Amino acid sequence: MSHCHVCGQTLPPPLYRSPHAISITSLCEVLPQRVAVAFCAACGHLQTDALADLDAYYDRDYKILIGSADEDQFYAMVEGRKVFRTEHQVNTLLAKVHLPDGARVLDYGCAKSSSLRRLTELRPDIEPHVFDVSDMYLPYWNRFVRPENCSLYTPNPEWANRFDLITSFFALEHVADPRALAKTVAGLLKPDGLFYCIVPNVYANTADFVVADHVNHFSAASLRRLMEDAGMQVVSLDAHAHNSAWVLVATRKTPATPKSPAPEEHAGLEQQARDLAAYWSAFADRVRAFEATHPHAQAVAIYGSGFYHDYFYP
């Protein structure tokens, strides 16, 4: 019996199961297992069954942008100029958060921490700290973070009440126990510190629904519930500052009155989730039907090289 990662309630049967024992990760790896997604009516959270041995997967196998220190992902064309994800993330952070001089900043679940490295270039006064559950990124950290400000597998217990800002760039969707993470973050923040978090918005990017290693698909409702239960208050929640993502700013302050959504809001989310399930349940059939209308095609090109490419041609 599964329980919601956000509120702990017992989950109903999945509203979606992939038809075959094959799935694709966020790094476009093809795995021999099904995807199952359930909706929690109590808090509005969507949840995917976790990969087997999730801790080992992120420790040894999840190698994101590890080819070089400067390897990055294209984000958008802006006035004829290529903007990459790190640049956009840092610019968005600086627009939303005021950092005091000498601020202590922790990048939580950071991989090689390219965003924090870029931030230190723009703000050399800050004191950077990093944490992740894999040691493969140590060579990148050592370029800009003092060894005593690095922590592996478990955050340094001496860091309690230490940080002006904790960042999390696309990490929380991977975590099987986001409640524990949120409570840990709250304990690491100063009383007036801020938590800045970006996670995918499945309602803006339908592909996220079937990404095998994204075990959490947050709604605005479930993000607020997660923060409230951890003793944090949402300062802002933006669905537009980053393409197909939620940008959350929270503070370590328990709200006087929790802002949990009304049941009718959850009902609307559940219908959206069921629409996503129906979309993916019929997706392969639509592709096959399209292919059948072009039986004499001698060559086929798939535009793009990301998730949909691997879904069509694994």
C-alpha positions as CSV (number, residue, x, y, z in Angstrom):
1,M,0.0,0.0,0.0
2,S,1.5,3.4,-1.1
3,H,1.3,6.6,0.9
4,C,1.5,10.2,-0.4
5,H,5.0,11.6,-0.3
6,V,3.6,15.0,0.8
7,C,0.8,14.4,3.3
8,G,1.2,10.7,4.2
9,Q,-2.3,9.7,3.2
10,T,-3.0,6.3,1.7
11,L,-3.0,6.6,-2.1
12,P,-5.8,5.1,-4.3
13,P,-4.8,2.8,-7.1
14,P,-2.8,4.4,-9.9
15,L,-4.7,6.4,-12.4
16,Y,-2.1,5.6,-15.0
17,R,0.1,2.5,-15.7
18,S,2.3,2.3,-18.8
19,P,1.2,-0.5,-21.1
20,H,4.6,-2.1,-21.3
21,A,7.6,-2.7,-19.1
22,I,9.6,0.1,-20.5
23,S,10.2,3.6,-19.3
24,I,12.4,6.6,-19.9
25,T,14.3,8.7,-17.3
26,S,14.9,12.5,-17.3
27,L,18.4,11.7,-18.8
28,C,16.7,9.8,-21.6
29,E,17.8,6.4,-20.3
30,V,15.5,3.5,-21.2
31,L,14.7,1.2,-18.3
32,P,12.8,-2.2,-18.3
33,Q,10.0,-1.3,-16.0
34,R,6.5,0.2,-16.0
35,V,5.5,3.7,-14.9
36,A,2.6,4.0,-12.4
37,V,1.2,7.4,-11.3
38,A,-1.3,8.0,-8.5
39,F,-3.1,11.1,-7.4
40,C,-3.6,12.2,-3.8
41,A,-7.0,13.8,-3.3
42,A,-6.0,14.9,0.2
43,C,-3.3,17.4,-0.9
44,G,-3.3,17.5,-4.7
45,H,-0.1,15.7,-5.3
46,L,0.8,13.4,-8.2
47,Q,3.2,10.6,-7.4
48,T,5.1,8.0,-9.5
49,D,6.4,4.7,-8.1
50,A,10.1,5.1,-7.3
51,L,12.8,3.2,-9.1
52,A,14.3,0.2,-7.4
53,D,17.3,1.1,-5.2
54,L,16.8,4.8,-5.7
55,D,19.7,5.8,-3.4
56,A,22.2,3.8,-5.4
57,Y,20.8,5.1,-8.7
58,Y,21.6,8.7,-7.7
59,D,24.9,7.9,-6.1
60,R,26.4,6.0,-9.0
61,D,24.2,6.2,-12.2
62,Y,22.6,9.6,-12.4
63,K,25.3,11.6,-14.2
64,I,23.8,14.9,-15.2
65,L,25.9,17.3,-17.3
66,I,29.1,15.7,-16.0
67,G,31.1,16.0,-19.2
68,S,32.7,19.3,-18.2
69,A,32.4,22.2,-15.8
70,D,30.7,24.3,-18.5
71,E,28.4,21.7,-20.0
72,D,24.8,23.2,-19.8
73,Q,21.4,22.9,-21.3
74,F,19.9,25.3,-23.8
75,Y,17.0,27.3,-22.4
76,A,15.8,29.9,-24.9
77,M,16.7,32.4,-27.6
78,V,16.4,35.9,-26.3
79,E,16.8,38.8,-28.8
80,G,18.8,36.6,-31.0
81,R,21.1,35.3,-28.3
82,K,21.3,31.8,-26.9
83,V,20.5,31.7,-23.1
84,F,21.4,28.5,-21.2
85,R,19.7,27.2,-18.2
86,T,22.3,28.2,-15.6
87,E,22.2,31.8,-16.7
88,H,18.4,32.0,-16.6
89,Q,18.2,30.2,-13.2
90,V,20.7,32.6,-11.6
91,N,19.1,35.7,-13.1
92,T,15.7,34.6,-11.9
93,L,17.0,33.9,-8.4
94,L,18.6,37.4,-8.2
95,A,15.4,39.0,-9.4
96,K,13.3,37.2,-6.7
97,V,15.6,37.1,-3.6
98,H,17.6,39.7,-1.8
99,L,20.9,38.4,-0.6
100,P,22.6,40.3,2.2
101,D,26.4,40.9,2.0
102,G,28.3,37.9,3.0
103,A,25.3,35.6,2.8
104,R,25.8,31.9,3.5
105,V,24.2,30.0,0.7
106,L,23.7,26.2,0.4
107,D,22.9,24.5,-2.9
108,Y,21.0,21.4,-1.7
109,G,21.0,18.3,-4.0
110,C,23.2,20.3,-6.3
111,A,25.0,17.9,-8.7
112,K,28.0,19.9,-10.0
113,S,26.3,23.1,-8.7
114,S,26.8,25.2,-11.8
115,S,24.1,27.8,-10.7
116,L,25.9,28.4,-7.4
117,R,29.2,28.7,-9.1
118,R,27.8,31.3,-11.5
119,L,26.2,33.1,-8.5
120,T,29.6,33.3,-6.8
121,E,31.0,34.9,-9.9
122,L,28.4,37.6,-9.8
123,R,28.4,37.9,-6.0
124,P,31.9,37.0,-4.7
125,D,31.0,38.2,-1.2
126,I,28.7,35.2,-0.6
127,E,29.9,32.0,1.2
128,P,29.0,29.0,-0.9
129,H,28.1,25.5,0.5
130,V,27.1,22.4,-1.4
131,F,25.4,19.1,-0.6
132,D,24.6,16.0,-2.7
133,V,24.1,12.3,-2.4
134,S,26.9,11.4,-4.8
135,D,30.7,12.0,-4.6
136,M,31.1,12.1,-8.4
137,Y,30.7,15.9,-8.4
138,L,33.5,16.6,-6.0
139,P,36.0,17.7,-8.7
140,Y,33.5,20.5,-9.7
141,W,32.9,21.6,-6.1
142,N,36.6,21.9,-5.4
143,R,36.9,24.6,-8.0
144,F,35.0,27.2,-6.0
145,V,33.9,25.8,-2.6
146,R,36.1,25.3,0.5
147,P,36.3,21.6,1.6
148,E,34.7,22.3,4.9
149,N,31.7,23.7,3.1
150,C,31.0,20.5,1.2
151,S,28.8,17.7,2.6
152,L,28.0,14.3,1.1
153,Y,25.1,11.9,1.7
154,T,23.9,13.7,4.9
155,P,24.0,17.5,5.5
156,N,26.7,18.5,8.1
157,P,24.9,18.6,11.5
158,E,27.0,21.7,12.4
159,W,25.1,23.6,9.7
160,A,21.9,23.9,11.8
161,N,20.4,27.5,11.7
162,R,23.3,28.5,9.4
163,F,22.0,29.7,6.1
164,D,20.5,32.9,4.7
165,L,19.5,31.0,1.5
166,I,19.1,27.4,0.5
167,T,18.6,26.6,-3.2
168,S,17.2,23.5,-4.8
169,F,17.3,23.5,-8.6
170,F,15.3,20.6,-10.0
171,A,16.0,18.1,-7.2
172,L,12.8,17.8,-5.2
173,E,11.0,15.9,-7.9
174,H,13.6,13.1,-7.5
175,V,13.3,12.6,-3.8
176,A,11.2,9.7,-2.3
177,D,10.8,11.5,1.0
178,P,10.3,15.2,0.3
179,R,8.8,15.8,3.7
180,A,12.0,14.8,5.4
181,L,14.0,17.0,3.0
182,A,11.7,20.0,3.6
183,K,12.1,19.6,7.4
184,T,15.9,19.3,7.0
185,V,16.0,22.4,5.0
186,A,13.9,24.3,7.6
187,G,16.4,23.3,10.3
188,L,19.3,24.5,8.3
189,L,17.9,27.9,7.6
190,K,18.4,30.9,9.8
191,P,15.1,32.0,11.4
192,D,14.6,34.6,8.6
193,G,16.4,32.5,5.9
194,L,14.8,31.7,2.6
195,F,14.3,28.4,0.6
196,Y,14.4,28.9,-3.1
197,C,13.2,25.9,-5.1
198,I,12.5,25.1,-8.8
199,V,10.6,21.9,-9.7
200,P,8.9,20.8,-12.9
201,N,5.2,21.7,-13.5
202,V,3.6,18.6,-15.0
203,Y,0.5,20.6,-15.9
204,A,2.7,22.8,-18.2
205,N,4.9,19.9,-19.5
206,T,2.9,16.8,-20.2
207,A,6.0,14.7,-20.7
208,D,7.0,15.0,-17.1
209,F,4.0,12.8,-16.2
210,V,5.8,9.7,-17.5
211,V,9.4,10.5,-16.6
212,A,10.4,7.4,-14.6
213,D,12.8,9.0,-12.1
214,H,10.5,12.0,-11.3
215,V,8.7,10.4,-8.4
216,N,7.0,13.7,-7.4
217,H,4.8,15.9,-9.7
218,F,4.0,18.9,-7.6
219,S,0.9,21.2,-7.9
220,A,0.7,24.6,-6.3
221,A,-1.4,22.9,-3.6
222,S,1.0,20.1,-2.7
223,L,4.0,22.5,-2.7
224,R,2.2,24.7,-0.2
225,R,1.2,21.7,2.0
226,L,4.8,20.5,1.9
227,M,6.2,23.8,3.1
228,E,3.5,24.3,5.8
229,D,4.0,20.9,7.3
230,A,7.8,21.5,7.4
231,G,7.3,24.8,9.3
232,M,7.8,27.1,6.4
233,Q,5.6,29.7,4.8
234,V,5.4,30.3,1.1
235,V,6.5,33.8,0.1
236,S,5.8,33.4,-3.6
237,L,5.0,30.6,-6.1
238,D,5.5,31.5,-9.7
239,A,4.4,29.3,-12.7
240,H,5.8,31.7,-15.3
241,A,9.4,32.7,-14.4
242,H,10.8,29.4,-15.7
243,N,9.4,27.4,-18.6
244,S,7.2,24.5,-17.4
245,A,8.3,24.8,-13.8
246,W,7.3,26.1,-10.4
247,V,9.6,28.7,-8.8
248,L,9.0,28.6,-5.0
249,V,10.3,31.0,-2.4
250,A,9.6,30.0,1.2
251,T,10.7,31.3,4.6
252,R,11.3,29.5,7.9
253,K,8.1,30.8,9.5
254,T,5.1,28.8,10.3
255,P,2.0,30.5,8.8
256,A,-0.5,31.7,11.3
257,T,-3.3,30.2,9.2
258,P,-2.5,27.4,6.8
259,K,-3.6,28.1,3.3
260,S,-4.5,24.6,2.3
261,P,-6.7,24.6,-0.8
262,A,-10.4,23.9,-0.7
263,P,-11.7,20.4,-1.8
264,E,-13.0,21.8,-5.1
265,E,-9.4,22.9,-6.0
266,H,-8.2,19.3,-5.5
267,A,-11.1,18.1,-7.6
268,G,-10.0,20.3,-10.4
269,L,-6.4,19.0,-10.1
270,E,-7.6,15.4,-10.2
271,Q,-9.5,16.0,-13.4
272,Q,-6.3,17.5,-14.9
273,A,-4.4,14.5,-13.7
274,R,-6.9,12.1,-15.3
275,D,-6.7,14.1,-18.6
276,L,-2.9,13.6,-18.5
277,A,-3.4,9.9,-17.9
278,A,-5.8,9.6,-20.8
279,Y,-3.4,11.5,-23.0
280,W,-0.5,9.1,-22.3
281,S,-2.7,6.0,-22.4
282,A,-3.6,6.7,-26.0
283,F,-0.3,8.3,-27.0
284,A,1.3,5.3,-28.6
285,D,-1.8,4.4,-30.5
286,R,-1.9,7.9,-32.0
287,V,1.7,7.6,-33.1
288,R,1.0,4.2,-34.7
289,A,-2.1,5.6,-36.5
290,F,-0.1,8.5,-37.9
291,E,2.6,6.1,-39.1
292,A,-0.1,4.0,-40.8
293,T,-1.1,6.9,-42.9
294,H,2.4,7.2,-44.4
295,P,3.1,3.5,-45.3
296,H,5.4,4.4,-48.2
297,A,7.7,6.8,-46.4
298,Q,11.3,5.9,-47.2
299,A,12.9,8.0,-44.5
300,V,11.7,9.4,-41.2
301,A,13.2,12.3,-39.2
302,I,12.4,13.0,-35.5
303,Y,12.9,16.6,-34.7
304,G,14.7,17.1,-31.4
305,S,16.9,14.8,-29.3
306,G,15.2,14.7,-25.9
307,F,12.5,12.8,-24.2
308,Y,10.1,12.5,-27.1
309,H,12.8,11.3,-29.5
310,D,13.6,8.4,-27.1
311,Y,9.9,7.7,-26.6
312,F,9.4,7.3,-30.4
313,Y,12.7,5.5,-31.1
314,P,14.2,4.0,-27.9
